[in-house]
Every structure is written in structure tokens, then in C-alpha cells.
Amino acid sequence: MNDDWEGPNEEDIEWTKSMFEQIEIGGVWAPIHSGVEYTKTGEKEMSLTRLMNHPSAGAIHARILETIEKTDWTMKEDQAQLVTPPLDPVAAIHERKEREQEIAENWQCPTSDCEELLRNMDLAQGIWSYEGMQQALTDDGEIVDTERWSVRVNCHECGAAIALEPYDYTILGGDELSWTWGPYQVMERDAIIDAIDHGDQVLILGTELEEERVPPHMRGLVVHMPLNMEEE
């Protein structure tokens, strides 16, 4: 495990507090590929409910604890369930995705007096937003600087603007929405070949397009060329 962790910075602390504040009491927070799962059990209290039996999961939990210690939130650990992942990697991935879907089904609007489910919102209108840089832990236990993004959606019930984690957005909206950015939708191989054969215009995305930052997972991919750009 890489030991370059120097503790949370102010941005990490504020982001963590913001995430917790958006969760309703009883709501679950399970960061992507972290091996940890938390439930909000009080106005300023989170509880560790599931911990994967793996060193990286323990390290991630320790860093979350260190971050929480610099806030007015508390963390309970006495009811945590230690989970041993399946030895078969495919089965482990399937089990994780099933658990993620189960949790996402009950996600609600974070506004205190609104109980609308996130899965019922107009997710297709989500707007990708670059939030700056952050430190992240890779699968190999390395700490790297990476971009922080959110997808902003509006609750049609109360009008609240909600910032979703990109992976949470994918769980809720599916792969098709995940691989769509504004008017640009990633093309599959056969569609690319067909477009080239018929002389249709396609576009390969880079880091920026028209002075707007492109989400990292869309970079280097081929997308349909919108009609207004073809005309230009």
C-alpha cells in the first residue's frame, strides 16, 4: 500500500461534508470500488455498515475516518459487517453490481422535505460538471491526482439541483446515458464503420471541445457529429 497519503485537504473535507449532507437519514453511501459502505444514522452521524475483507478497503475507511475527524460529523463502527468477496472475479463484479442497484433503487432527493426517488428524475438532462482535482486510490493502492466530476440533475418535484457522482449516475441511468455528453453519444465500432462508408461526419473527442472540458471517460472516443457542427 502506498503511504504517500498526507491527510485530507480543505477541498476533501468540504466535499465529504457536502456528500454526507445530501444523504437522507437511512440513506446509504458506497463510494465506487471502495469496498466500504456507510449509512447515515443521524443528523451528523454516519455508520460503517459493510467492509470488504481486503487491505485496500481498510485503508480507504481509515482515510475517510481521518477526514471526518476534521469535521463536526461522527462515525460509528460497532455494527459493521465484514464481507469476504467471492474468489471468482466475475462473480465478485456481479455481486457488487447487484448490491449497487439494490442501494440505488431507494436513493431519494437530498432536500429534507422531498421524498422523490432519484431514479424517477429526468436523468437524460443531466449536465456533466468539472469540480477540480482530488486525490484517489487506484486498484494497486497508489495515490494519484485525478479530476473530480459530478453530474447535475434537477428534481422535478421540488426543483432542487442535485450533484451526482458519475458512477452513481451510471447506476441510475445505465450505460447509454453514461456514454452521452450533451449532444455527443459514443459510437460503437459497427456504427463508426457505417458512418465512414456513407461519408457521414464523426468526431474524436479530446480534453476540451469549444473551450469546454470533456469528461475523462469520453476522451479519445468517436462520437456522432451534431448537425449544427456539420453545417459549420
VEXDREN-2710 file (C-alpha; in Angstrom, 1 decimal):
% VEXDREN-2710
k/r/px/py/pz
1/MET/0.0/0.0/0.0
2/ASN/1.3/3.4/-1.0
3/ASP/1.9/5.6/2.1
4/ASP/2.1/9.0/0.3
5/TRP/-1.2/10.0/1.9
6/GLU/-0.7/13.3/3.6
7/GLY/-4.1/13.7/5.1
8/PRO/-7.2/15.4/3.7
9/ASN/-7.0/18.9/2.4
10/GLU/-9.7/21.6/2.7
11/GLU/-11.3/20.6/-0.6
12/ASP/-11.5/16.9/0.5
13/ILE/-13.1/17.9/3.8
14/GLU/-15.7/20.2/2.2
15/TRP/-16.6/17.7/-0.5
16/THR/-17.1/14.9/2.1
17/LYS/-19.3/17.1/4.2
18/SER/-21.3/18.1/1.2
19/MET/-21.8/14.4/0.2
20/PHE/-23.0/13.5/3.7
21/GLU/-25.4/16.4/3.9
22/GLN/-27.1/15.3/0.7
23/ILE/-27.9/11.9/2.1
24/GLU/-31.2/11.4/3.9
25/ILE/-31.1/9.6/7.3
26/GLY/-31.2/5.9/6.5
27/GLY/-29.6/6.5/3.1
28/VAL/-26.5/4.6/2.0
29/TRP/-23.2/5.9/0.7
30/ALA/-20.9/3.3/-1.0
31/PRO/-18.0/5.0/-2.9
32/ILE/-17.1/3.4/-6.2
33/HIS/-14.9/0.3/-5.9
34/SER/-14.0/1.2/-2.3
35/GLY/-15.2/-1.9/-0.5
36/VAL/-16.9/0.2/2.2
37/GLU/-20.5/1.1/2.7
38/TYR/-22.0/3.6/5.1
39/THR/-25.4/4.5/6.3
40/LYS/-26.5/7.9/7.6
41/THR/-27.8/7.2/11.1
42/GLY/-28.2/10.8/12.5
43/GLU/-28.1/14.4/11.5
44/LYS/-24.3/14.5/11.9
45/GLU/-23.6/10.7/12.1
46/MET/-22.5/8.1/9.6
47/SER/-22.2/4.4/10.4
48/LEU/-19.9/1.8/8.8
49/THR/-22.3/-1.0/7.7
50/ARG/-20.2/-3.1/5.3
51/LEU/-16.4/-3.5/5.0
52/MET/-14.8/-5.7/2.4
53/ASN/-12.2/-8.1/3.8
54/HIS/-9.4/-6.5/1.8
55/PRO/-6.5/-4.3/2.8
56/SER/-7.4/-1.5/0.4
57/ALA/-10.9/-1.3/1.8
58/GLY/-9.4/-0.9/5.3
59/ALA/-7.1/1.8/4.1
60/ILE/-9.9/3.7/2.4
61/HIS/-12.0/3.6/5.5
62/ALA/-9.1/4.8/7.6
63/ARG/-8.7/7.9/5.3
64/ILE/-12.5/8.6/5.5
65/LEU/-12.2/8.4/9.3
66/GLU/-9.3/10.9/9.2
67/THR/-11.3/13.2/7.0
68/ILE/-14.4/13.0/9.3
69/GLU/-12.3/13.8/12.4
70/LYS/-11.7/17.3/10.9
71/THR/-15.5/17.9/10.7
72/ASP/-18.4/18.0/13.1
73/TRP/-19.6/14.6/12.0
74/THR/-19.1/11.3/13.9
75/MET/-18.6/7.7/12.6
76/LYS/-20.0/4.6/14.3
77/GLU/-18.3/1.3/13.6
78/ASP/-19.8/-1.2/16.0
79/GLN/-22.4/-2.6/13.7
80/ALA/-20.2/-3.1/10.6
81/GLN/-20.4/-6.4/8.7
82/LEU/-17.1/-7.8/7.4
83/VAL/-17.7/-9.2/3.9
84/THR/-15.5/-11.7/2.2
85/PRO/-15.6/-11.3/-1.6
86/PRO/-16.1/-14.3/-3.9
87/LEU/-12.8/-15.8/-5.2
88/ASP/-14.2/-15.7/-8.8
89/PRO/-13.6/-12.2/-10.1
90/VAL/-16.6/-12.3/-12.4
91/ALA/-18.8/-13.4/-9.5
92/ALA/-17.4/-10.6/-7.4
93/ILE/-18.2/-8.0/-10.0
94/HIS/-21.7/-9.4/-10.5
95/GLU/-22.3/-9.4/-6.7
96/ARG/-21.1/-5.8/-6.4
97/LYS/-23.3/-4.5/-9.2
98/GLU/-26.3/-6.2/-7.8
99/ARG/-25.7/-4.6/-4.4
100/GLU/-25.2/-1.2/-6.1
101/GLN/-28.5/-1.5/-8.0
102/GLU/-30.2/-2.5/-4.7
103/ILE/-29.0/0.6/-3.0
104/ALA/-29.7/2.9/-5.9
105/GLU/-33.4/1.9/-6.1
106/ASN/-34.0/3.7/-2.8
107/TRP/-32.0/6.9/-3.4
108/GLN/-34.1/10.0/-2.7
109/CYS/-33.8/13.7/-3.4
110/PRO/-31.5/15.1/-0.7
111/THR/-33.9/18.0/0.1
112/SER/-35.2/17.5/3.6
113/ASP/-38.9/17.8/2.7
114/CYS/-38.8/15.9/-0.6
115/GLU/-39.1/12.1/-0.9
116/GLU/-38.9/11.9/-4.7
117/LEU/-36.7/9.0/-5.9
118/LEU/-33.7/9.9/-8.0
119/ARG/-34.4/7.1/-10.5
120/ASN/-37.7/8.8/-11.4
121/MET/-36.0/12.1/-12.4
122/ASP/-35.1/13.2/-15.9
123/LEU/-31.6/11.8/-15.9
124/ALA/-31.2/12.4/-19.6
125/GLN/-31.0/16.1/-18.9
126/GLY/-28.0/15.6/-16.5
127/ILE/-25.1/18.1/-17.0
128/TRP/-21.5/17.0/-16.5
129/SER/-19.6/19.4/-14.3
130/TYR/-15.8/19.6/-13.7
131/GLU/-15.2/20.2/-9.9
132/GLY/-11.4/20.4/-9.8
133/MET/-8.7/17.9/-8.8
134/GLN/-8.7/15.4/-6.0
135/GLN/-6.5/12.5/-4.7
136/ALA/-7.7/9.0/-5.4
137/LEU/-6.7/5.4/-4.6
138/THR/-6.0/3.1/-7.6
139/ASP/-6.7/-0.6/-7.6
140/ASP/-2.9/-1.1/-6.9
141/GLY/-3.1/1.1/-3.8
142/GLU/-1.3/4.1/-5.4
143/ILE/-2.5/7.6/-4.6
144/VAL/-2.9/9.7/-7.7
145/ASP/-4.2/13.1/-8.6
146/THR/-7.4/12.8/-10.6
147/GLU/-10.2/15.0/-11.9
148/ARG/-13.4/15.3/-9.8
149/TRP/-16.7/15.4/-11.7
150/SER/-20.3/15.4/-10.9
151/VAL/-23.5/15.2/-13.0
152/ARG/-26.1/17.8/-12.1
153/VAL/-29.8/16.9/-12.3
154/ASN/-32.9/18.8/-11.2
155/CYS/-35.6/17.3/-9.1
156/HIS/-38.9/17.7/-10.9
157/GLU/-40.8/17.6/-7.6
158/CYS/-39.1/20.3/-5.6
159/GLY/-36.7/21.9/-8.1
160/ALA/-33.5/21.1/-6.2
161/ALA/-30.3/20.9/-8.1
162/ILE/-28.5/17.6/-7.2
163/ALA/-24.9/16.8/-7.9
164/LEU/-24.5/13.1/-8.5
165/GLU/-21.2/11.1/-8.5
166/PRO/-20.6/10.0/-12.2
167/TYR/-20.7/6.3/-11.1
168/ASP/-23.9/6.8/-9.3
169/TYR/-25.3/8.5/-12.4
170/THR/-24.4/5.4/-14.4
171/ILE/-26.0/3.1/-11.9
172/LEU/-29.2/5.1/-12.1
173/GLY/-29.3/5.9/-15.8
174/GLY/-27.5/3.0/-17.4
175/ASP/-24.6/2.8/-19.8
176/GLU/-26.4/4.7/-22.6
177/LEU/-26.6/7.9/-20.5
178/SER/-23.1/7.4/-19.1
179/TRP/-21.6/7.4/-22.6
180/THR/-23.5/10.6/-23.6
181/TRP/-22.2/14.1/-23.1
182/GLY/-24.6/16.8/-24.2
183/PRO/-25.3/16.2/-27.9
184/TYR/-22.4/13.7/-28.2
185/GLN/-23.0/10.0/-28.0
186/VAL/-20.2/7.4/-28.2
187/MET/-20.4/5.3/-31.3
188/GLU/-19.9/1.5/-31.4
189/ARG/-17.5/0.0/-33.9
190/ASP/-20.1/-1.0/-36.5
191/ALA/-21.7/2.4/-36.4
192/ILE/-18.4/4.1/-37.0
193/ILE/-17.7/1.9/-40.0
194/ASP/-21.2/2.6/-41.4
195/ALA/-20.8/6.3/-40.9
196/ILE/-17.4/6.4/-42.6
197/ASP/-18.7/4.3/-45.5
198/HIS/-21.6/6.7/-46.1
199/GLY/-19.5/9.8/-45.8
200/ASP/-21.1/10.9/-42.5
201/GLN/-19.1/13.2/-40.3
202/VAL/-17.8/11.9/-36.9
203/LEU/-15.8/13.5/-34.2
204/ILE/-13.0/12.2/-31.9
205/LEU/-13.1/14.0/-28.5
206/GLY/-10.0/15.3/-26.8
207/THR/-9.5/17.0/-23.5
208/GLU/-11.5/20.1/-24.5
209/LEU/-14.1/21.0/-27.1
210/GLU/-15.0/24.6/-27.9
211/GLU/-13.3/25.7/-24.6
212/GLU/-15.4/23.2/-22.6
213/ARG/-13.7/20.4/-20.7
214/VAL/-14.6/16.9/-21.8
215/PRO/-15.4/14.2/-19.2
216/PRO/-12.3/11.9/-18.9
217/HIS/-14.2/8.7/-19.9
218/MET/-15.3/10.3/-23.2
219/ARG/-11.8/11.4/-24.3
220/GLY/-10.3/9.6/-27.3
221/LEU/-13.7/8.2/-28.3
222/VAL/-15.6/8.6/-31.5
223/VAL/-19.0/10.3/-31.4
224/HIS/-21.7/11.4/-33.8
225/MET/-21.2/14.9/-35.2
226/PRO/-24.2/17.1/-34.3
227/LEU/-26.0/18.6/-37.4
228/ASN/-25.2/22.2/-36.4
229/MET/-21.4/21.4/-36.4
230/GLU/-21.6/19.7/-39.7
231/GLU/-23.2/22.8/-41.2
232/GLU/-20.3/24.9/-39.9
END
